[in-house]
């Protein structure tokens, strides 16, 4: 069967419905990343317990993602699969209201956040089908999520200044509910298009073949470590700023600044790669991370925190973009999807481990615990240096 975009029309408003999905889906992330730790602290959880609650969903999601992919492939359509993930997530998370305490919140968060997270690959798959089969622009569809994330940061921060911290729970419920609502609006691709996608999917290479590729393992670990150095920020940034007396709106502005600067970096990333090379961007991200976490241990005031959050463009954005371009050069095209899965899983595990360590460190040292995040960033830089020194392919990634 040979079907092309010219012979098969896209379902009505396909791109707009994908845009709406990303927007509604990332509303929850825009509330949960900055403010869920604050709500957990209000429930009496210690820093160590908060870190465990935040870290566990990442580990569970890594374990369940392959099974979720099989389910999504065998479901009647991908919209059905997305609803099956997001709708139960709401009802599970509702249990957190009557069932307070560390162990109930640990288990409820692990279950609900994992279910919510499993819906994203489904939406991504539909977006990529739109790109491959209907000639749509992925970036324009995906930017809906970034816009919604910023709005959620600012909106929930402003509402926190009006309502008691307990109201954060209902902000989270509403935001998670939006994920289920927009999942129900996802387009259903024609059966012949889905059959073509399934038939054209190459057999997945074995992980050993990818990990054995020169430089790939070092690249994945180095990039994952630099990304994992953000664990203290993600887990305790809002708690730290709340303790310094910043309002909910100001905290929302901090997080939004990071996202805006990250988007700006992505917009110029192709040109940046031509100038600095993939490893040049990863190296830049690592060096800026060392500077950033060192300054986070101080109290730089509102303008200083804004400047430090603007550096997210480099510590996250440059590192991520550099890794993606390096993988594209190192790994054969037929292995790219599997390579991305391995990179994503490795980064998630490293982030979960760093988050679990961040709890006791913040409990013991407060703001000075941010200095510990210099260590994974520095190790990542050392691995990149070794890759450049000892691998010809690594040296080729410098330009």
C-alpha positions, 0 to 999 in steps of 0.5 A: 500500500502506497499512500502519500499526503496528496492522496489522503487528506488530514482529518478536519483541523488536525494541526489545531487539535494537536495544538490544543492537546499540547496546550491543555496537557502542559497546563498541569506541568505549569502548575505542578513543577513550580507549586506541587512541592510547595503544597507537599510542604504545606502537608507537613512532608519533610524535604527528603519526603518531598524529594521522594514523592517527586522522584518516584513517578520518573522511575515508574514512567521509565518502567511502564513506557514500553508497555504503554506504547504497546497498549497505544499501538493496539488501542482502537485509536490513539485518542482512546489511548490518551483518554485511558491514561489521563482520565484515571489520572484525575480520579487517582489524584483526587485520593490525595485530598482525603488521604494525607500523609507521606505514604499515601501521597507517595503512592498516589503521586506515583500512580497519577503523575505516571498515568498523566505522563504516559499520554504525552508520547501518544500526542507526540505520535499523532503530531509526527504523523501530521508531519510525515503524512500531512506535511504539517509544522511540528513546531507550530503545533508544539508551541501550544504547550509552551504558551500554556505552561507560561500561562499556568506558571503566572496564573497559579502564582497569582492565584496563590497570592489570593487563596490559601496554599491548600487551594493549590490542590484544586488548581492541580485537579483543574489543570489535570482535568484539562489533560483529559478534556483535550485528549478527547479532542485529539484527531483520529487518523484514517485507518489507511494512514495508521496502517501505513505508519505501522507498516513503514516502522522499521524493526527496533534495533537492539539497545546493545547495538545503539549503546555500542555505537562510538560515543553514544553512551558517553554522550547520553550520560554526559547530557543526562548528568547536566540535565540532572543538575537541575534536580534541586531547582525543580524540587526545591526552587519554589520552596526556596523562593517562598522562604525568601519571601517572594510571592506566588506571582513572583515565583510564577514569573521566575519559572516563566522567564526560564521557559521563555528564554528556553524557547528563544534558544530553541528558535536559534539552535540550528544556527548555534549548532552551525557555529559551536557544534553539538558538543559546543552547545552541551559544553556551554550548558555544562559551564553555565550550569556550574556558574548558575548553581553556584550563584543559586546558593546566594540571595541575589534578589528579584533581579538576580533570580530573574537573571539566573532563570534566564540562564535556563536557556543554556543549562537546559536549552543548549544542552538539550539541543546539543544532545539532539543534534549530536545524536542525529549525527552519531546514530543511523537514521533507522536507529534514531527513535530507539536512541531517543528512547534510551536517551530519555530513559537515561535522563529520567533515571539520572534526574530521579536519582539526583532529585532523591539526593536533593531532599536530604541535601536541602534539608541539611544545608538549605540554599547551599545545597544548590552547590551540590548540583555543580558535581553532576554538571562537572562530571558531565563536562569531564565526560565530554572532554574525554569523548573529544580527546579519545574519540575521532567521532567525538572530535567531529561533533565539535563543529 
